[in-house]
Amino acid sequence: MSPPPDAAAASRAAARLFATPDGLLLLAHLRRLTVERVLGPDAGDAALRFLEGQRALVRRLETLIATGREPPVGNQPDTNEKETVNHG
């Protein structure tokens, strides 16, 4: 059994996977089934809790994807440094 990936590696993998056409299709499908689904007023407690758990999983995937798309902390340009222009 291999060791679990660290959070950064999992985020980068999710970003790569869900950037593909198949990944985008799958994520849209999961959103339609969970996040965009509305239960009626007669839905029971168990159904509401089950759907909320599914929604949480999709939101977690979306968070992993967003995090994986961000550049690593050490590679971000320093916005506090001023550019020097050579006029010579």
Residue, then its C-alpha position, 0 to 999 in steps of 0.5 A: m500500500s502506497p503512502p497517501p499523497d500530501a495535500a498539495a500533490a492531491s490538489r495539483a492532481a485534481a486540477r490536472l484531472f478536472a482540466t481535461p474535457d472528461g474531467l470538466l464533463l464529470l464535474a459538471h455532472l456531479r454539480r447537477l446531481t448535488v449542488e444544483r439539486v433541490l429537494g422538496p418540502d416533504a424531504g426527510d431528514a435522512a435525505l437532506r443529510f445525505l444530499e448535504g454530504q454529497r454536496a460537501l464532497v463536490r465542494r471539496l473537489e472544487t476546493l482541491i481544484a482551485t488550490g491546485r491551480e494556484p502557483p506554489v507559494g515559493n514561485q509567486p512574483d513579489t508584488n512589493e518589489k519595484e521594477t527598475v527601468n533602464h533609460g540609458 
